[in-house]
Amino acid sequence: MPKYYIQDDHEGWIIDSKNPLAACVKGLYFGIINSIPVDQRTYNIKGSYLVSEKGFDDEDGKIIPIKKAVRLCLKMKD
């Protein structure tokens, strides 16, 4: 299984998974990723994760909206 480097504005994680979105969901589901930024005014989840197989700060990495990853994670927990 490929290894993905996931980062937000403050932290980074390395998670093995079948694809970039699945890596984000796996990290959230198992509590590896503990950074979910929330807009203090609207309480909406904001931001995105940069995900790459090459390493952190890869300009060609895939951008995954945090809201999308959280939504899929919550569906799994139902």
Helices and strands as residue ranges (DSSP letters): E 3-7, E 12-16, H 20-29, E 48-52, E 62-65, H 66-77
